[in-house]
Amino acid sequence: FVIAGLLCLAFALGVRGRPGAVTDTRWGVRALAGWGIGLVGAGLFTGDPVGGYPPGSPDALTEYSGAPALLHDLFSLLLFLAIPVACLVFARRLGGIRDRRRAIGSAIAAVVFLLALALASAGFEQVEALADHAGLFQRVALTAAWLWLTVFALHLLRAPEPARSFAPLRPCGPEES
C-alpha cells in the first residue's frame, strides 16, 4: 500500500506538471493525490477485522480497537472518495477535447468502482445476499480503479506533449519605459 501510494503521489505530481487541456485541472490532480495519500495512510495503519474477516472474527464490532484502526478507515475513506472523483474530472476533461472513448471509459470506471464499493460495503455489513461475496466486490472496485489509473497513465505517456505557449515579447515604447 505504502509504495503504491507513493508512486501514485509521484504520478499526481507528474500530471500537475504536464501542460495540456486534459491535465490542467486542480481537482483532478488533487483527487489523484488523495488516492495516493489514502493508500499510504491505509498501509501505515492496521484496520480492524470487518464482516467476519479474517475467519474467526466477529461479524461486527461496536467500537474501534484504537487510533490505528480509526486512521486506517479514515485514509481508506479518502482513497475511496478520491478515485471516482478523479475518474469523473478527467472524463469531463477528455470529453472537452472530444476524446469520447476515453471520456466514456473514465466515467464507466467511476460507476463500476462506486457500484462495486457499495456492494462490498453492504456485504461487509452482513447483508445476507452479499456477505459471502463482499471481498470479491471490493476487489472488483479496486481493479476498476487500478485499471483506470493504468490506462490513463498510458494515455498521457503516449499523447504528444502540447507545446507550451509563451507570450511574445513586445518592444517597450516610450510610454512603457
N, C-alpha and C positions, 0 to 999 in steps of 0.2 A: 504494500500500500504506500509506504513512505517514498520509495524510489519512483514508483509510478506517479505519485503526486508531484514530486519534484520535477520529473520530466514534463508533466502537464503544465506546471508553472513556467518552465522554460519555453514550452510551446506558446503559452499565452503571451509571454514577453516577445517572442518572435513574431507573433501575429500583430501585436501592438506596433512593432517597429516596421512592419511591411506596409508600404503605401498601396492604396487601391480602394476601389469602391466597395469591395466585399469586406475588407479587413478594417476599414476606417469606421469603427464603431466601439465606443467606450463600453457599452453594455455587453456586447459580445465578448470582448476581452475580459471584462470583469467576471462574466459567467464562466469563461474558461479557467480563469484564476481561481474562482470559487470552487470549481471541480477539483483542481489541484490541491488547494488548501484543505478541502474536505477530506481528500484521500490521505494527505499527510496526517491530519489530526485523528482520523478514524484509525489509522495504522499505529499511531503512538499510544492510544488509549484502548484498553480492553473493554469490550462490551459485555453486558450481562447475557446469560442464556435467554433465548426467546422461543416461545411456542414449542416447548419440549425438546429444543435442540440446544446442546448436544443431548443424545439419548440419556434418559435418567433425570433430566432437568424438569422442573415444574412447568406446566403449560403456561402459567402466567405468574409474574412477580408483582407484588403490591408496591414495592419501592425499589429504588436503585441501591445497589450494593455499596456504592461510594462514588466519589467525584470522577474517577476514571471512566466508569460506565456512563455517567451523565455526559461527560465530554465526548465520549465515543458517539453517543446518539446525536449530540448537537452538531458535531462535524459531519456525521452521516446525513443529517437533515440538510446541511449546507450543500453537500455534493448532490443529493437527490433533487434539490431545487435548482441547482446551477446548470446541470446538463440540459434539461429541457428548455431552459431559458436560452442557453447558447444555441441550441438547435433552431429555435424559433427566430431568434435575432438574425442568425446567419441565413435562415430560409428567406426572411424578408429581404436581406441584402442581395442574395443570389437572384431572387425574383426581380429585384430592381434593375439588375443588369441583364435581364431576360435569359438567365440560366435556369429555365423552368425545371429541367430534370433534377438538378442538384437541389433546387429550392424545394421541390416536392419530396425528394428523398430526405432532406433535413426535417421537414415537417412530419413526415411519416415516422422518422426515428424518434421525435419528441412524443408522438402519440403512442407508439409501441412502448417506449420507456414508461410513460405515465400509466398506461393501462396495465402493463405487467407489474409495475410497482404497486399499484392499487390492489391487484390480485394477490401479490405476495404479502402485503400488509394485512389484508383480510385473512389470509391463510395463517399468518403468524398470530393473529388474534383468535385463532381456533374456530373460524367459520367452518362448519363441518365439511362442506363440499370442497373446500380449498386447502384445509390444513395439511393434508398429505402432500400437496404439491407446492407449498409456499416457497421452498428453496428453489424449485425449478423456475417459478415465476420471477424470483429475484435474479436468477442467472440470466433469464431472457432479457430483463430490464438492463442489466449490466452489459450484456452482449450487444444490445442495441446501442448503448452509449459508446462503448469502445469501438464498435464498427463505424459509427458515425464519425467519431474523432479521427479514426484512421483514414477514412475516405476523404474527410475534409482536409486533413493534413496533406494527403497525396494530391488533392486538387490544388492546394496552394503551392506545393512543391513543383508541380508540372505547369502551372499557369505562368505565363511570362510576367515578370515584374513590370508594373506600369512605370513609365518614365516619371521621374519627379519633376514637378513644374516649379520653375523659378520665375520670379517677376523680372522682366527685362530691365536693364539699367537705363535710367533716364539721365540725360545730361542736366546738370543744375543750371538754371538760368539765373540772371542777376537777382530776381526777386526771391529765389530759393536759397541763396548762399548764406 
